[in-house]
Amino acid sequence: MAPKVYIVIYSLYHHIYTLAQEVQKGLVASGIDAKIFQVPETLSEEILTKMHAPPKPDVPVITVENLSEADGFLFGIPTRFGTMPAQIKSFLDSTGGLWASGGLAGKFAGTFFSTASQHGGQETTAFTTITYFAHHGMIYVPLGFANPHLFDNSEVIGGSAYGAGTVANGDGSRQVSQKEKEIAQTQGENFGKVVVTYAKGKASA
């Protein structure tokens, strides 16, 4: 049976969801059973309407119990003031029971991002998310500079050594570029190879 990786996202204007779909392609290519989930929304429908938010992606809402099913997780995080938004934090804060039982220890984790600007905090969002992984005993897998587009300075390109990313503009008008999509696929594929290798080694031990 193929190892499972859950892609856990919050996506208000679908930039993170677009990246998640590319990450999923990379994971599947490496032999992973990959599923996309979204965290519960904390904003009311009234507020979402005023923010001109489109309908949510057609993916299931994850529960804390779902986390025990997977071998690894890639979290898609839209940055708020250089850190994770309340929706992601609320979900991670609810994992205390799994922390107490060691339920996530030894599982793999990674991150990818969306910011309004080139300097909107994609790396600081990674730093402040890693603390959750450390407390759970999870194994953080960074992207590194595994895709040549990360060296390209000829245009705006999101992402860093900590994960794929996109730059959405303050009004969300910029869509995920082809190069950003390819970086996300690379992250999914490389992350998947790590999980598959670990699963094969564990099975033969």
RATA-V215145 format. One record per backbone hydrogen bond with DSSP energy under -0.5 kcal/mol. CO is the residue of the C=O (numbers start at 1). NH is the residue of the N-H. If there is no record, write none. Layout:
co:CO nh:NH
co:CO nh:NH
This chain:
co:3 nh:33
co:4 nh:71
co:4 nh:72
co:5 nh:7
co:5 nh:35
co:6 nh:8
co:6 nh:74
co:7 nh:9
co:7 nh:37
co:8 nh:76
co:9 nh:39
co:14 nh:18
co:15 nh:19
co:16 nh:20
co:17 nh:21
co:18 nh:22
co:19 nh:23
co:20 nh:24
co:21 nh:25
co:22 nh:26
co:23 nh:27
co:24 nh:28
co:25 nh:29
co:26 nh:30
co:27 nh:30
co:27 nh:32
co:28 nh:31
co:32 nh:34
co:33 nh:5
co:35 nh:7
co:37 nh:9
co:38 nh:62
co:44 nh:48
co:45 nh:49
co:46 nh:50
co:47 nh:51
co:48 nh:53
co:49 nh:52
co:57 nh:59
co:60 nh:38
co:63 nh:66
co:63 nh:67
co:64 nh:67
co:65 nh:68
co:66 nh:69
co:66 nh:70
co:67 nh:70
co:71 nh:108
co:72 nh:6
co:73 nh:75
co:73 nh:110
co:74 nh:8
co:74 nh:76
co:75 nh:77
co:75 nh:112
co:76 nh:10
co:76 nh:78
co:77 nh:79
co:77 nh:114
co:78 nh:85
co:80 nh:83
co:83 nh:80
co:85 nh:89
co:86 nh:90
co:87 nh:91
co:88 nh:92
co:89 nh:93
co:90 nh:94
co:91 nh:94
co:92 nh:95
co:93 nh:96
co:95 nh:99
co:96 nh:100
co:97 nh:101
co:98 nh:102
co:98 nh:103
co:98 nh:104
co:99 nh:102
co:102 nh:105
co:104 nh:107
co:107 nh:139
co:108 nh:73
co:109 nh:141
co:110 nh:75
co:112 nh:77
co:113 nh:166
co:114 nh:79
co:115 nh:168
co:116 nh:169
co:117 nh:120
co:120 nh:82
co:121 nh:125
co:122 nh:126
co:123 nh:127
co:124 nh:128
co:125 nh:129
co:126 nh:129
co:126 nh:130
co:127 nh:131
co:129 nh:132
co:129 nh:133
co:130 nh:134
co:131 nh:135
co:132 nh:136
co:133 nh:137
co:133 nh:138
co:134 nh:137
co:137 nh:106
co:138 nh:140
co:139 nh:109
co:140 nh:142
co:144 nh:146
co:147 nh:150
co:148 nh:151
co:149 nh:152
co:151 nh:153
co:160 nh:163
co:161 nh:143
co:161 nh:144
co:162 nh:111
co:163 nh:160
co:164 nh:113
co:166 nh:115
co:166 nh:168
co:168 nh:174
co:169 nh:172
co:177 nh:181
co:178 nh:182
co:179 nh:183
co:180 nh:184
co:181 nh:185
co:182 nh:186
co:183 nh:187
co:184 nh:188
co:185 nh:189
co:186 nh:190
co:187 nh:191
co:188 nh:192
co:189 nh:193
co:190 nh:194
co:191 nh:195
co:192 nh:196
co:193 nh:197
co:194 nh:198
co:195 nh:199
co:196 nh:200
co:197 nh:201
co:198 nh:202
co:199 nh:203
co:200 nh:204
co:201 nh:205
co:202 nh:205
